[in-house]
Amino acid sequence: MTIDTAILIVHAAATWFMTGLIWFVQIVHYPLFGSVGKSEFTTYEREHQRRTTLVVAPVMLIELATAATLCFRTTAADRTLALTGAALLAVIWASTWLLQVPLHNRLSTGYQPLLIRRLATSNWLRTAAWTARALITGALFTRAMP
């Protein structure tokens, strides 16, 4: 196995993990925010942020590093796919820091149904982008494997 193949395998694992996780969050987790209860919500939201960061931060950083590496180490034929995947990753990171993180921070001060709906609605952007990345990564993976 070459270093490039190893990078692609790690990248695919990170991307596919995050794709599955974002769908879980979108379909199960965020819709349940409204069921937590007003008196427990602040504690729940803060703990959600802490625990989620522990799970997603390392994987997102691995995905970012391997995506950047693939942009420079893929063949010319695959570079467009790698660059498209990297552009989608930029959308995901921008959405995370400009939309989801500020909404979570506001929600950590108390239960706000409108913000919960805004969080779930805005998260569709990341869900779609990660799904597209999973498909692109699958294409790269398929093309690279003998």
C-alpha positions as CSV (number, residue, x, y, z in Angstrom):
1,M,0.0,0.0,0.0
2,T,1.4,3.4,-0.9
3,I,1.2,6.5,1.3
4,D,-1.4,8.0,-1.1
5,T,-3.6,4.9,-0.7
6,A,-3.3,5.1,3.0
7,I,-4.2,8.8,3.0
8,L,-7.2,8.0,0.8
9,I,-8.4,5.2,3.1
10,V,-8.1,7.4,6.2
11,H,-9.8,10.2,4.4
12,A,-12.7,7.9,3.3
13,A,-13.1,6.6,6.8
14,A,-13.3,10.2,8.2
15,T,-15.7,11.4,5.5
16,W,-18.0,8.4,5.7
17,F,-18.0,8.6,9.5
18,M,-19.0,12.3,9.4
19,T,-21.6,11.6,6.8
20,G,-23.3,9.0,8.9
21,L,-23.0,11.2,12.0
22,I,-24.5,14.3,10.3
23,W,-27.5,12.2,9.1
24,F,-28.0,10.9,12.6
25,V,-27.8,14.4,14.0
26,Q,-30.2,15.8,11.3
27,I,-32.9,13.1,11.5
28,V,-32.7,12.0,15.2
29,H,-30.7,14.3,17.4
30,Y,-31.7,17.9,16.5
31,P,-35.4,17.0,16.2
32,L,-35.3,15.7,19.8
33,F,-33.9,19.0,21.1
34,G,-37.5,20.2,21.5
35,S,-38.3,17.3,23.8
36,V,-35.6,17.9,26.4
37,G,-37.7,20.3,28.5
38,K,-37.1,23.9,29.3
39,S,-35.7,23.5,32.8
40,E,-33.1,20.9,31.6
41,F,-32.3,22.4,28.3
42,T,-29.3,24.7,29.2
43,T,-27.5,21.8,30.9
44,Y,-28.3,19.5,28.1
45,E,-27.1,21.9,25.4
46,R,-23.9,22.6,27.1
47,E,-23.2,18.9,27.6
48,H,-24.2,18.3,24.0
49,Q,-21.6,20.8,22.8
50,R,-18.8,19.4,25.0
51,R,-19.4,15.7,24.1
52,T,-20.0,16.4,20.4
53,T,-16.8,18.3,20.2
54,L,-14.9,15.4,21.7
55,V,-16.3,13.1,19.0
56,V,-16.3,15.3,15.9
57,A,-13.2,17.6,16.3
58,P,-10.5,14.9,15.8
59,V,-12.4,13.4,12.9
60,M,-13.1,16.7,11.2
61,L,-9.4,17.7,11.6
62,I,-8.3,14.4,10.1
63,E,-10.7,14.8,7.2
64,L,-9.5,18.4,6.6
65,A,-5.8,17.3,6.6
66,T,-6.3,14.3,4.3
67,A,-8.5,16.4,2.0
68,A,-5.8,19.0,1.6
69,T,-3.2,16.3,1.0
70,L,-5.3,14.6,-1.6
71,C,-5.6,17.9,-3.5
72,F,-1.9,17.8,-4.0
73,R,-1.2,14.1,-4.2
74,T,-4.0,12.8,-6.5
75,T,-3.5,12.2,-10.2
76,A,-4.4,15.0,-12.6
77,A,-7.5,12.9,-13.6
78,D,-8.7,12.8,-9.9
79,R,-7.7,16.3,-9.0
80,T,-11.0,17.9,-10.0
81,L,-12.8,15.4,-7.7
82,A,-10.4,16.1,-4.8
83,L,-10.8,19.9,-5.3
84,T,-14.6,19.7,-5.4
85,G,-14.5,17.6,-2.2
86,A,-12.2,20.2,-0.6
87,A,-14.6,23.0,-1.7
88,L,-17.5,21.2,-0.1
89,L,-15.4,20.8,3.0
90,A,-14.9,24.6,3.1
91,V,-18.7,25.0,2.9
92,I,-19.1,22.6,5.8
93,W,-16.5,24.4,8.0
94,A,-18.0,27.8,7.1
95,S,-21.5,26.6,8.0
96,T,-20.2,25.0,11.2
97,W,-18.4,28.2,12.4
98,L,-20.8,30.8,11.0
99,L,-24.2,29.1,11.6
100,Q,-24.2,26.1,13.8
101,V,-21.7,27.2,16.5
102,P,-23.3,30.6,17.1
103,L,-26.7,29.0,17.3
104,H,-25.5,26.4,19.8
105,N,-23.9,29.2,21.8
106,R,-27.2,31.1,21.9
107,L,-29.1,27.9,22.8
108,S,-26.7,27.3,25.7
109,T,-28.3,30.3,27.4
110,G,-31.7,28.7,27.4
111,Y,-34.5,26.9,25.5
112,Q,-35.5,28.8,22.3
113,P,-37.7,26.8,19.9
114,L,-37.1,29.2,17.0
115,L,-33.3,28.8,17.3
116,I,-33.7,25.0,17.5
117,R,-35.7,25.1,14.2
118,R,-33.1,27.4,12.7
119,L,-30.3,25.0,13.8
120,A,-32.0,22.0,12.2
121,T,-32.9,23.9,9.0
122,S,-29.4,25.4,8.6
123,N,-27.8,22.0,9.2
124,W,-29.3,20.7,6.0
125,L,-26.5,22.5,4.2
126,R,-23.9,20.4,6.0
127,T,-25.9,17.3,5.6
128,A,-26.1,17.8,1.8
129,A,-22.4,18.8,1.6
130,W,-21.2,15.8,3.5
131,T,-23.4,13.5,1.5
132,A,-21.9,14.9,-1.7
133,R,-18.4,14.5,-0.2
134,A,-19.2,10.8,0.6
135,L,-20.1,10.2,-3.0
136,I,-17.0,12.0,-4.3
137,T,-14.8,10.1,-1.8
138,G,-16.4,6.9,-3.0
139,A,-15.5,7.8,-6.6
140,L,-11.9,8.5,-5.6
141,F,-11.7,5.4,-3.6
142,T,-13.2,3.2,-6.4
143,R,-10.8,4.7,-9.0
144,A,-7.8,4.2,-6.7
145,M,-8.4,0.6,-5.8
146,P,-7.3,-2.1,-8.2
